[in-house]
Amino acid sequence: MADESGGAKRPAAGISVVLPCLDEAATVEACVSKALRGISRSGRPGEVVVVDNGSTDGSDHAAKQAGARVVREPTPGYGAALRRGFAAARHDVVVMADADDTYDLEDLAAVAAPLADGADLVIANRFANIRAGAMPWLHRWVGVPAINALLRTVYGVRVSDSQSGYRAMRRRALDQLDLRSDGMELASEMLIKARRRRLRVAEVPSSYSVRRGESKLRSLRDGWRHLRLILLLAPSLVFLAPGVCLLALGLLTFAAAFALGGAIQVGGLRWQPVFAGPIFVVLGANALGMWLVGQERLARRGIARRHAAWLPKKRRLDAALAGGGLVALIGLCIDLFLFVVWVASPSIPVLAPQLAALAQTLIIVGANAVLLGLLGASSDI
């Protein structure tokens, strides 16, 4: 954390409440007042930081009148506003909430309490006491449970309300998260990175009231952004498993093509494995290469294990160039052999189609390995 002059400073031992705000003039004043009362009840010093995200209804003025410090974030989005507020927060404990008067901010000391027992991040579970009509049926019974299940299955995140916007965290833990999302998906990013960095996450019961004013949440858009984030941060799920399966299927198909020497006839269907084998092998090899690149990028951000630690960083491009070039060269040699045989004899060897398919597969896989190596190396520049 740095002060305005650029010098480093330690956060004060108090509470900063960060409220992102976009056209919440009807509720932001009440939220600031409740947050200030909550800070007072905690017995600690503190502040309320309202992040104006482009309001046109006077929300910023209302927030200032209520006693908040207002900062502005021109980049639109819930995540962008929160990240601006986190950067502006001056205290050791940071509490995030919404400016729509749905959360009980007077009880923020209870949300922050597990931090004193060693927790790094605390989630306020809205479902413990949710008011009738506070959440659309689709979000309550489909959307949030689906994201909960995805986070639990893919990352092992076990919380009851992964999308709660009422959270408390230590400054040091917040700094470790290196949050980058601009939208609603920041809620999931925070939990994924907390899990990957082995931070301790706690959950406490809370309440959730009916909001006043129009919700900024868009179900399809924000649901897709959550899903995209979850998948992009899980290259093993997206690339590794499909890559292994496709590569194994391709090798088996190639083996069948060489063993049978022709098409497979099943009833009226005729299948030629010599064409399917290259497709499966190339797709599988590309998926595995993308997995390595994806893992390497996440490892540089500290949220994944480095899978090529046995190879010095400066040698990885050389290995990709040498390995890919060798594989492509073998393919070219097979093609050259087939050309010489064709020139020497008018008859086509029995396994010529299978060898030609193998040669093209090796050339494509080798060339792609070189390109992926260059892609991975370019991100280090």
NUSE-869074 format. One line per 2 residues: number of its first residue (from 1); for each residue x, y, z of C-alpha. Coordinates in steps of 0.25 Angstrom, whole numbers, plus 5000, padded with zeros to 4 digits. Layout:
BEGIN
NUM> X Y Z | ...
END
This chain:
BEGIN
1> 5000 5000 5000 | 5005 5014 4997
3> 5002 5028 5001 | 4999 5039 4991
5> 5014 5043 4990 | 5017 5029 4986
7> 5024 5024 4999 | 5020 5011 5005
9> 5012 5011 5018 | 5006 5001 5027
11> 4990 5000 5028 | 4984 5006 5040
13> 4978 4996 5050 | 4964 4999 5047
15> 4952 4996 5038 | 4950 5001 5024
17> 4936 4998 5018 | 4936 4998 5002
19> 4923 5001 4995 | 4923 5001 4980
21> 4912 5010 4975 | 4905 5012 4962
23> 4892 5021 4963 | 4888 5017 4977
25> 4884 5031 4982 | 4872 5025 4989
27> 4880 5016 4998 | 4895 5020 4998
29> 4893 5030 5010 | 4886 5019 5018
31> 4897 5009 5015 | 4908 5019 5019
33> 4901 5023 5032 | 4899 5008 5036
35> 4913 5005 5032 | 4918 5016 5041
37> 4910 5011 5053 | 4915 4997 5050
39> 4929 5002 5051 | 4926 5010 5064
41> 4920 4997 5070 | 4933 4989 5067
43> 4941 4999 5076 | 4951 5001 5065
45> 4954 5013 5056 | 4950 5013 5042
47> 4944 5019 5029 | 4934 5017 5018
49> 4939 5017 5004 | 4929 5019 4993
51> 4933 5016 4979 | 4925 5024 4969
53> 4925 5016 4957 | 4919 5027 4948
55> 4906 5030 4955 | 4897 5041 4949
57> 4887 5042 4960 | 4895 5050 4971
59> 4899 5037 4978 | 4913 5043 4981
61> 4908 5055 4987 | 4898 5047 4996
63> 4910 5038 5000 | 4919 5050 5004
65> 4907 5056 5012 | 4906 5043 5020
67> 4921 5044 5024 | 4927 5035 5013
69> 4940 5037 5006 | 4937 5036 4991
71> 4946 5032 4980 | 4943 5030 4966
73> 4945 5018 4956 | 4943 5021 4941
75> 4944 5007 4937 | 4930 5001 4938
77> 4927 4988 4946 | 4925 4983 4960
79> 4939 4977 4960 | 4946 4989 4955
81> 4939 4998 4965 | 4943 4989 4977
83> 4957 4988 4973 | 4958 5003 4973
85> 4952 5003 4986 | 4961 4993 4992
87> 4973 5001 4987 | 4968 5013 4993
89> 4965 5006 5007 | 4974 5011 5018
91> 4971 5001 5029 | 4976 4987 5032
93> 4962 4980 5031 | 4954 4982 5018
95> 4939 4980 5018 | 4932 4980 5005
97> 4917 4981 5003 | 4907 4987 4993
99> 4901 5001 4994 | 4887 4996 4991
101> 4883 4994 5006 | 4882 4979 5005
103> 4892 4975 5015 | 4892 4978 5030
105> 4904 4987 5031 | 4902 4991 5046
107> 4906 4976 5049 | 4919 4977 5041
109> 4927 4974 5054 | 4921 4960 5054
111> 4925 4958 5039 | 4939 4962 5042
113> 4940 4954 5055 | 4946 4941 5050
115> 4958 4949 5045 | 4963 4950 5059
117> 4963 4935 5060 | 4972 4933 5048
119> 4962 4934 5036 | 4967 4942 5024
121> 4954 4943 5017 | 4940 4943 5023
123> 4927 4941 5015 | 4914 4946 5020
125> 4904 4935 5016 | 4891 4942 5011
127> 4883 4929 5011 | 4884 4928 5027
129> 4873 4939 5028 | 4868 4943 5014
131> 4855 4952 5013 | 4844 4948 5004
133> 4846 4954 4990 | 4860 4958 4993
135> 4866 4949 4982 | 4860 4945 4969
137> 4855 4930 4969 | 4865 4927 4957
139> 4877 4932 4965 | 4874 4926 4978
141> 4870 4912 4974 | 4878 4911 4961
143> 4889 4921 4958 | 4896 4922 4972
145> 4895 4907 4975 | 4901 4904 4961
147> 4913 4913 4963 | 4914 4907 4977
149> 4915 4893 4971 | 4925 4897 4960
151> 4934 4904 4970 | 4933 4892 4979
153> 4935 4882 4968 | 4947 4889 4960
155> 4954 4896 4972 | 4949 4889 4985
157> 4943 4903 4989 | 4933 4899 5000
159> 4924 4911 5004 | 4909 4912 5004
161> 4908 4925 4997 | 4919 4927 4988
163> 4913 4940 4982 | 4910 4948 4994
165> 4915 4962 4993 | 4917 4964 5008
167> 4931 4960 5012 | 4942 4963 5021
169> 4957 4961 5019 | 4971 4965 5024
171> 4979 4974 5015 | 4991 4964 5014
173> 4981 4954 5009 | 4975 4964 4999
175> 4988 4967 4994 | 4991 4952 4992
177> 4979 4950 4983 | 4983 4960 4972
179> 4969 4962 4967 | 4967 4965 4953
181> 4952 4964 4949 | 4944 4976 4945
183> 4930 4969 4946 | 4922 4961 4956
185> 4931 4949 4954 | 4941 4956 4964
187> 4933 4949 4975 | 4937 4935 4969
189> 4951 4940 4966 | 4953 4943 4980
191> 4949 4930 4985 | 4957 4922 4974
193> 4970 4930 4977 | 4968 4928 4992
195> 4967 4913 4991 | 4979 4913 4981
197> 4987 4921 4991 | 4983 4913 5003
199> 4976 4924 5010 | 4967 4921 5021
201> 4952 4924 5017 | 4941 4925 5028
203> 4926 4927 5026 | 4917 4934 5036
205> 4901 4935 5036 | 4896 4948 5031
207> 4883 4954 5026 | 4879 4959 5012
209> 4867 4969 5010 | 4859 4973 4998
211> 4867 4984 4990 | 4861 4997 4986
213> 4864 5002 4972 | 4868 4994 4959
215> 4878 4982 4961 | 4891 4984 4952
217> 4892 4968 4951 | 4889 4962 4937
219> 4887 4948 4939 | 4892 4942 4925
221> 4903 4952 4924 | 4909 4951 4938
223> 4906 4936 4938 | 4914 4934 4926
225> 4925 4943 4931 | 4926 4934 4944
227> 4926 4921 4936 | 4937 4927 4927
229> 4946 4931 4939 | 4944 4917 4945
231> 4948 4910 4933 | 4960 4919 4929
233> 4966 4917 4943 | 4965 4902 4942
235> 4973 4898 4930 | 4974 4884 4935
237> 4959 4882 4934 | 4958 4890 4920
239> 4971 4884 4913 | 4978 4873 4921
241> 4966 4863 4922 | 4961 4865 4908
243> 4975 4865 4902 | 4979 4852 4909
245> 4966 4845 4904 | 4967 4850 4890
247> 4982 4847 4889 | 4979 4833 4894
249> 4967 4831 4884 | 4976 4836 4873
251> 4987 4826 4875 | 4977 4815 4876
253> 4971 4819 4863 | 4985 4819 4857
255> 4988 4805 4862 | 4974 4800 4856
257> 4978 4807 4843 | 4991 4800 4842
259> 4986 4787 4847 | 4974 4786 4838
261> 4980 4792 4826 | 4967 4798 4821
263> 4953 4802 4825 | 4944 4796 4836
265> 4931 4791 4830 | 4919 4790 4840
267> 4906 4787 4833 | 4904 4798 4823
269> 4914 4807 4830 | 4928 4808 4825
271> 4938 4815 4834 | 4953 4819 4830
273> 4961 4820 4843 | 4973 4826 4835
275> 4965 4839 4834 | 4960 4840 4848
277> 4974 4837 4855 | 4981 4850 4850
279> 4969 4858 4855 | 4969 4852 4869
281> 4984 4852 4871 | 4986 4867 4866
283> 4974 4872 4875 | 4979 4864 4887
285> 4994 4869 4885 | 4989 4883 4884
287> 4980 4882 4896 | 4992 4877 4904
289> 5001 4888 4899 | 4991 4899 4903
291> 4990 4892 4916 | 5005 4894 4919
293> 5004 4909 4914 | 4992 4911 4923
295> 4998 4905 4935 | 5011 4913 4933
297> 5003 4926 4932 | 4995 4923 4945
299> 5008 4919 4952 | 5014 4932 4949
301> 5002 4939 4956 | 5004 4929 4968
303> 4991 4922 4966 | 4996 4909 4960
305> 5007 4899 4962 | 5018 4900 4951
307> 5018 4887 4943 | 5031 4889 4936
309> 5040 4892 4948 | 5050 4881 4944
311> 5053 4890 4932 | 5060 4903 4934
313> 5051 4915 4929 | 5061 4919 4918
315> 5062 4905 4912 | 5047 4903 4910
317> 5047 4910 4897 | 5059 4903 4892
319> 5052 4890 4896 | 5040 4893 4889
321> 5047 4897 4876 | 5056 4885 4877
323> 5045 4875 4880 | 5035 4881 4871
325> 5045 4882 4860 | 5050 4868 4861
327> 5035 4862 4861 | 5032 4870 4848
329> 5045 4866 4842 | 5042 4851 4844
331> 5028 4854 4837 | 5036 4860 4826
333> 5045 4848 4825 | 5033 4839 4824
335> 5027 4847 4813 | 5041 4847 4806
337> 5041 4832 4807 | 5027 4831 4801
339> 5031 4840 4790 | 5044 4832 4786
341> 5036 4819 4787 | 5025 4825 4778
343> 5036 4830 4768 | 5043 4816 4768
345> 5030 4808 4766 | 5017 4810 4759
347> 5010 4802 4770 | 5005 4808 4783
349> 5010 4801 4795 | 5000 4794 4804
351> 5002 4804 4816 | 5004 4816 4808
353> 4991 4823 4812 | 4994 4820 4827
355> 5008 4825 4826 | 5004 4838 4819
357> 4994 4841 4830 | 5005 4838 4840
359> 5014 4847 4833 | 5004 4859 4832
361> 5001 4857 4847 | 5015 4858 4851
363> 5017 4870 4843 | 5005 4877 4849
365> 5008 4873 4863 | 5023 4877 4862
367> 5019 4891 4856 | 5009 4894 4866
369> 5019 4890 4877 | 5028 4901 4872
371> 5017 4911 4871 | 5012 4908 4885
373> 5026 4909 4890 | 5028 4923 4884
375> 5014 4927 4890 | 5019 4923 4904
377> 5032 4930 4902 | 5025 4943 4897
379> 5018 4944 4910 | 5031 4945 4918
381> 5036 4957 4910
END
